[in-house]
Amino acid sequence: MNRDEMISKITETKKIYDFVVIGGGATGIGIALEAAARGYAVVLLEKSDFAKSTSSKSTKLVHGGVRYLAQGNVGLVREAVIERGLLAKNAPHLVKDQSFVIPTHGLFDEIKYTVGLTLYDWLAGSLSLGKSKRINKKKTLKRISTIKPDKISAGVVYHDGQFDDTRLAINSLQTAVEQGALALNYAGVTSVLKNDNGKICGVTFVDEETGITHQLNAKQVVNATGVFADHVLKMDSPNAQKTIAPSQGVHVVLDQSFLPGTDAIMIPKTDDGRVLFLVPWHNKVVVGTTDTPVEQESLEPVALEEEIDFILRTATRYLTKAPKRNDVLSVFAGLRPLAASNEKGKKTKEISRSHKIFTTNSGLLTMVGGKWTTYRKMGEDLVDQAEKNQGWPKTQTQTKDLKIHGYQANVDLHNPLYFYGSDQELLLHLAKQNTWEGSISTALGVIEAQVVWAVRFEMARTVEDFLARRTRCQLLDAKESLEMAPKVAEIMAKELGKDLEWQQQQLADYKAVTANYIL
Ligand SMILES: Cc1cc2nc3c(=O)[nH]c(=O)nc-3n(C[C@H](O)[C@H](O)[C@H](O)COP(=O)(O)OP(=O)(O)OC[C@H]3O[C@@H](n4cnc5c(N)ncnc54)[C@H](O)[C@@H]3O)c2cc1C
């Protein structure tokens, strides 16, 4: 994953690629991985950093979606729980079994959730992560010491997966590259190319670092740009209909003392009928989310005051220690790329979360909707559709058993570097050899070698890439991440051959963007 090497490989040949995938979030990465694994020649182009947009702002759950089961969407849940099992098997260093406790209010609740979650387990079959069960009030209070006793009658425990979204993005891309794909960040597609028959045969893209425009030829161009899908559709046809209804979801991050222990809490019905999760993550607690329709898509959406208030207010109803604004270590917002077509007038929480594929007259394939949990299956479905559209011989998926880069079973979750999986040994070797063992943050357990590693092997190009997505410092403790930024800039500048002016600009940029994560 060396950017200079990638860009020369992509631009030096006049090759016609099988696939050019536009967008380096969960969707684009899942497609590139599947296509490369089936032996196709693939290039993935990402305008910003990989997973910069929605794919870094998830609730960090690999889940079937208990809520969708309640809505009777059994097919969607079945697909997702199977994918959950496959992901836990193929990326055990990033996906772990997470137990959730649903606090119940009376016998009806207890029966409803016990029965519902037994069905949830049953749908996963042999890929279930653990059995659901009712636990009495005493046991519930023992497992979750900070829950208000007067709020509950008992609890129902169930299991889902929990993961690190951007680490999965980077490791999946590395896997795709190992399968022969080429991938480039800071490469924004600006137009699609068409042949004499009006069929799309490539794209132009700008190297955002140099400003140079390049042209790429491809048999199949794929639009995997999430909430930005309509922009690419307009490149294809200026009169293209609107297909996306973005909906914002906000999370706040709190200290572990608000939810000590290993269980997460799932509140199935908040005041306005939503679901709220409180999930332990990297020694902090992620609390969210909201579901607020927004008009404008953005790479850096900003949490609304009412969304923050709603999360803190709902958590306060359940926790003995009420979280206040100044307890919030970070707040982040992401936009769901919900498919809007044919579903006008519905509230966003009712709009289908399943993925959709459609082909334009000129052959552009667009994939919208879906979720991180099903990114592999989305890749499979898209490549199947491309084979059909192109009249290529039908091939089988190659990703069901494909181990994700860094694969390591039985990682020690107490080790702050656990998420590197099998790379950890190499990283520590690099640290020892070059005396890069110095700490950048003792609070977040980050060492200097991680910066060098991110630049050399994970295509980190900016201070934000490192602090927000190669590590999760910005989301875990935004103020602490600002303290770390100067050291990160200094190490990156050395690795990338940049000057003091670059460092200063990086710090200013990082400070500006991180201001949105601090209350
Ligand atoms: C609040 C919230 C919580 C969620 N929680 C979960 C969860 O717990 N579990 C789960 O499974 N799913 C979850 N999801 C869903 C999941 O995060 C999304 O479905 C997924 O991340 C969408 O990925 P994407 O690749 O389609 O979009 P994005 O991540 O937005 O990626 C699209 C990319 O395209 C790039 N792009 C745009 N235009 C261009 C261009 N012209 N050229 C090149 N690149 C371009 C953008 O920069 C962007 O990086 C959640 C979503 C939200 C909003």
The ligand as a Tripos MOL2 file, in Angstrom:
@<TRIPOS>MOLECULE
LIG
   53    58     1     0     0
SMALL
NO_CHARGES

@<TRIPOS>ATOM
      1 C1        -24.5330    6.6200   12.2310 C.3       1 LIG1
      2 C2        -24.3060    5.3420   11.4910 C.ar      1 LIG1
      3 C3        -24.0700    4.1750   12.1820 C.ar      1 LIG1
      4 C4        -23.8670    2.9940   11.5120 C.ar      1 LIG1
      5 N1        -23.5740    1.8790   12.2150 N.ar      1 LIG1
      6 C5        -23.3650    0.7190   11.5840 C.ar      1 LIG1
      7 C6        -22.9940   -0.4300   12.3200 C.ar      1 LIG1
      8 O1        -22.8230   -0.3930   13.5300 O.2       1 LIG1
      9 N2        -22.8160   -1.5710   11.6320 N.ar      1 LIG1
     10 C7        -22.9820   -1.6500   10.2870 C.ar      1 LIG1
     11 O2        -22.8390   -2.7290    9.7410 O.2       1 LIG1
     12 N3        -23.2840   -0.5660    9.5490 N.ar      1 LIG1
     13 C8        -23.4670    0.6110   10.1630 C.ar      1 LIG1
     14 N4        -23.7640    1.7330    9.4550 N.ar      1 LIG1
     15 C9        -23.8360    1.6400    7.9860 C.3       1 LIG1
     16 C10       -22.4610    1.7250    7.3290 C.3       1 LIG1
     17 O3        -21.5960    2.5450    8.0630 O.3       1 LIG1
     18 C11       -22.6310    2.2650    5.9170 C.3       1 LIG1
     19 O4        -23.5790    1.4990    5.2270 O.3       1 LIG1
     20 C12       -21.3380    2.2210    5.1200 C.3       1 LIG1
     21 O5        -20.2760    2.7730    5.8450 O.3       1 LIG1
     22 C13       -21.5200    2.9780    3.8130 C.3       1 LIG1
     23 O6        -20.3440    2.8500    3.0820 O.3       1 LIG1
     24 P1        -20.2160    3.4510    1.6290 P.3       1 LIG1
     25 O7        -18.9190    2.9710    1.0870 O.co2     1 LIG1
     26 O8        -21.4290    3.1450    0.8390 O.co2     1 LIG1
     27 O9        -20.1920    5.0250    1.8370 O.3       1 LIG1
     28 P2        -19.0090    5.9820    2.3590 P.3       1 LIG1
     29 O10       -18.3450    5.4630    3.5640 O.co2     1 LIG1
     30 O11       -19.6110    7.3390    2.4590 O.co2     1 LIG1
     31 O12       -17.9540    5.9640    1.1920 O.3       1 LIG1
     32 C14       -18.1540    6.6260   -0.0340 C.3       1 LIG1
     33 C15       -16.8190    7.1910   -0.4440 C.3       1 LIG1
     34 O13       -16.8950    7.6950   -1.7710 O.3       1 LIG1
     35 C16       -15.9690    8.7600   -1.8590 C.3       1 LIG1
     36 N5        -16.2740    9.5820   -3.0380 N.ar      1 LIG1
     37 C17       -17.3140   10.4150   -3.2140 C.ar      1 LIG1
     38 N6        -17.2420   11.0050   -4.4200 N.ar      1 LIG1
     39 C18       -16.1310   10.5130   -5.0230 C.ar      1 LIG1
     40 C19       -15.5040   10.7510   -6.2780 C.ar      1 LIG1
     41 N7        -16.0220   11.6020   -7.1740 N.pl3     1 LIG1
     42 N8        -14.3630   10.0960   -6.5450 N.ar      1 LIG1
     43 C20       -13.8100    9.2180   -5.6730 C.ar      1 LIG1
     44 N9        -14.3650    8.9820   -4.4620 N.ar      1 LIG1
     45 C21       -15.5080    9.6030   -4.1460 C.ar      1 LIG1
     46 C22       -16.1750    9.5070   -0.5410 C.3       1 LIG1
     47 O14       -15.0720   10.3180   -0.2380 O.3       1 LIG1
     48 C23       -16.3620    8.3510    0.4400 C.3       1 LIG1
     49 O15       -15.1780    7.9860    1.1110 O.3       1 LIG1
     50 C24       -23.9350    2.9480   10.0960 C.ar      1 LIG1
     51 C25       -24.1640    4.1320    9.3980 C.ar      1 LIG1
     52 C26       -24.3330    5.3140   10.0840 C.ar      1 LIG1
     53 C27       -24.5500    6.5730    9.3390 C.3       1 LIG1
@<TRIPOS>BOND
     1     1     2 1
     2     2     3 ar
     3     2    52 ar
     4     3     4 ar
     5     4     5 ar
     6     4    50 ar
     7     5     6 ar
     8     6     7 ar
     9     6    13 1
    10     7     8 2
    11     7     9 ar
    12     9    10 ar
    13    10    11 2
    14    10    12 ar
    15    12    13 ar
    16    13    14 ar
    17    14    15 1
    18    14    50 ar
    19    15    16 1
    20    16    17 1
    21    16    18 1
    22    18    19 1
    23    18    20 1
    24    20    21 1
    25    20    22 1
    26    22    23 1
    27    23    24 1
    28    24    25 2
    29    24    26 1
    30    24    27 1
    31    27    28 1
    32    28    29 2
    33    28    30 1
    34    28    31 1
    35    31    32 1
    36    32    33 1
    37    33    34 1
    38    33    48 1
    39    34    35 1
    40    35    36 1
    41    35    46 1
    42    36    37 ar
    43    36    45 ar
    44    37    38 ar
    45    38    39 ar
    46    39    40 ar
    47    39    45 ar
    48    40    41 1
    49    40    42 ar
    50    42    43 ar
    51    43    44 ar
    52    44    45 ar
    53    46    47 1
    54    46    48 1
    55    48    49 1
    56    50    51 ar
    57    51    52 ar
    58    52    53 1
@<TRIPOS>SUBSTRUCTURE
     1 LIG1         1 GROUP 0 **** ****
